[in-house]
Amino acid sequence: MTKKKTSKTAEPRIRAPKSKTAAGTTTTAVPDDARKAAWPIRAAEEGRALAVLCAKSLEDDKCEDVMILDVRGVCQICDFIVLGTGTSDRQIRAAADHAEEAARARDEKVYHTSGYDEGAWVVVDFVDVVVHLFSGEMRAYYDLESLWGDGVQIDWKSTSVD
């Protein structure tokens, strides 16, 4: 029995696109992250604007303790996390619907929504921005503010949305 010869040259690797940040450093997209690879990459300012839009939508729906965490450089999954607490599963679902509608009005697409049927923790994923809506009990239990404590909390209330 003879062994087949294998070529030492592998298939060419696909190189991730490089982009310059505001600070002038070059960043490379994570090639194995299929979620971001299949979705258009938006500039940090656009992601921040979407996060502020979602936060204002949650505030309009009377969600409590709404905050935005800038997790660029801390998290590989997204750039901004929006957190809000609802008082009932009905309010949480309605707030998630309204955040999606506000984003769609600006031609933003929702990548995935999770937890909608249960209503205790709904996640609306826009890829660069992830919105978490919790019941008070779930928010205290998972404590994402502490988990992503290295992120910077954004003062979104003084930011205007165009």
C-alpha positions, -999 to +999 in steps of 0.1 A: +000+000+000+015+033-010+007+066+006-006+095-016+017+124-018+002+155-003+011+189-015+027+212+010+011+242-006-023+249+010-051+267-005-047+305-004-061+321+027-087+348+024-074+379+039-096+400+061-101+436+050-081+463+069-094+496+079-081+527+096-096+538+129-101+574+140-068+571+159-050+562+127-043+525+137-050+497+113-075+471+124-083+437+108-117+421+108-118+387+125-120+363+095-136+334+115-165+356+127-191+345+102-216+369+118-197+400+110-183+386+077-218+381+063-229+416+073-218+450+061-193+467+083-205+501+095-183+529+108-180+534+145-200+567+143-228+549+126-228+521+152-228+547+180-257+565+163-277+533+160-270+525+197-282+560+207-313+556+185-321+523+202-315+537+237-338+566+230-365+542+217-362+522+249-365+554+270-396+564+250-411+530+259-405+537+296-377+512+301-356+518+332-319+520+337-312+524+299-274+525+292-250+521+264-216+505+268-189+511+242-171+478+241-148+483+211-115+468+219-131+448+248-156+426+229-151+408+196-188+403+191-201+438+189-190+475+193-219+488+215-242+471+240-275+488+248-291+476+281-326+483+294-350+470+320-387+465+314-414+460+340-433+433+322-428+408+294-453+427+273-433+460+277-400+442+269-414+428+237-430+461+227-397+479+234-378+454+213-403+459+184-400+496+186-362+495+186-364+473+155-389+497+138-367+528+146-337+511+132-355+499+101-367+534+095-330+543+090-325+513+067-307+492+094-313+455+094-318+432+123-295+402+122-313+382+148-337+385+177-337+360+206-359+355+236-389+372+222-414+344+231-403+342+267-401+380+272-378+379+303-346+387+283-349+398+247-318+403+226-320+423+193-288+419+174-277+445+148-242+429+146-222+460+157-249+470+182-266+444+205-297+455+225-305+436+257-339+441+273-344+424+306-368+419+334-354+434+366-347+399+380-328+388+349-308+419+347-297+416+383-288+380+378-268+383+346-253+417+355-239+425+321-227+459+333-202+441+355-194+415+329-185+443+303-172+466+330-141+474+309-164+491+284-170+528+285-205+540+295-218+565+269-237+596+279-264+591+253-291+614+266-273+645+255-267+631+220-291+641+192-303+615+167-306+629+131 
